[in-house]
Amino acid sequence: MKMLQLVGVVMTAMLVLATPALAADSPTAVLAGAGAGAGLIILGAGYGFGRIGSAALEGMARQPEVAAQVQTAMIIVAALLEGATFFALIICITKY
């Protein structure tokens, strides 16, 4: 929990301190914003995939007889998350 708080404080500080630099209308500022956005997207997707896998494995461990159904549902949800991640990355990249 302390690590999550530290990451939150660091991200907030980076965003606050980077605002004047990103306010400029230059290609470098746009690319920096796109890179930061892409990084946040990847972090969110990684967290989502971890949660999906964790919940699926816990469900399979509790009820092994429904493991096939849980696995199918996990794959469908992971595919939807991956599609949303790719869409967000494309929007980030083509913003420039």
C-alpha positions in Angstrom: 0.0 0.0 0.0 2.9 2.3 0.8 4.4 1.7 -2.7 1.0 2.6 -4.3 0.9 5.8 -2.3 4.5 6.6 -3.3 3.7 6.0 -7.0 0.6 8.2 -6.7 2.6 11.1 -5.2 5.4 10.8 -7.8 2.8 10.7 -10.7 1.0 13.8 -9.3 4.3 15.7 -8.8 5.3 14.8 -12.4 2.1 16.0 -13.8 2.1 19.2 -11.9 5.7 20.0 -12.7 5.3 19.0 -16.4 2.2 21.2 -17.0 4.2 24.3 -18.1 6.4 22.3 -20.4 3.5 20.5 -21.9 1.5 23.7 -22.4 3.8 24.7 -25.2 2.6 24.1 -28.7 5.7 22.2 -29.9 6.1 18.7 -31.3 8.3 17.7 -28.4 5.6 18.5 -25.9 3.0 16.6 -27.9 5.2 13.6 -28.2 6.0 13.8 -24.4 2.3 13.8 -23.7 1.7 10.9 -26.0 4.5 9.0 -24.4 3.1 9.6 -20.9 -0.4 8.6 -22.0 0.9 5.4 -23.6 2.8 4.6 -20.4 -0.3 5.1 -18.3 -2.3 2.9 -20.6 0.2 0.1 -20.4 0.3 0.3 -16.6 -3.5 0.2 -16.4 -3.7 -2.8 -18.8 -1.0 -4.7 -16.9 -2.9 -4.1 -13.7 -6.2 -5.2 -15.3 -4.6 -8.4 -16.7 -3.1 -9.2 -13.3 -6.5 -8.8 -11.6 -8.2 -10.9 -14.3 -5.7 -13.7 -13.9 -5.7 -13.6 -10.1 -9.5 -13.7 -9.9 -9.7 -16.5 -12.4 -7.1 -18.7 -10.7 -8.8 -18.1 -7.3 -12.2 -19.1 -8.8 -10.6 -22.2 -10.4 -9.0 -23.2 -7.1 -12.2 -22.8 -5.2 -14.3 -24.8 -7.7 -12.2 -27.0 -10.0 -15.3 -28.4 -11.7 -16.1 -25.0 -13.4 -12.5 -24.3 -14.4 -13.3 -24.5 -18.1 -16.1 -22.0 -17.9 -14.0 -19.6 -15.8 -11.1 -19.9 -18.3 -13.4 -19.1 -21.2 -14.8 -16.1 -19.4 -11.3 -14.9 -18.5 -10.1 -15.1 -22.1 -13.1 -13.1 -23.3 -12.6 -10.4 -20.7 -8.8 -10.3 -21.5 -9.5 -9.9 -25.2 -11.9 -7.0 -24.5 -9.3 -5.4 -22.3 -6.6 -5.8 -24.9 -8.9 -4.3 -27.6 -9.5 -1.2 -25.4 -5.8 -0.9 -24.7 -4.9 -1.0 -28.4 -7.6 1.5 -29.2 -6.3 3.9 -26.5 -2.7 3.4 -27.7 -3.7 4.2 -31.3 -5.5 7.4 -30.1 -2.3 8.3 -28.1 0.0 7.7 -31.0 -2.1 9.4 -33.7 -2.8 12.5 -31.6 0.3 14.0 -33.1 
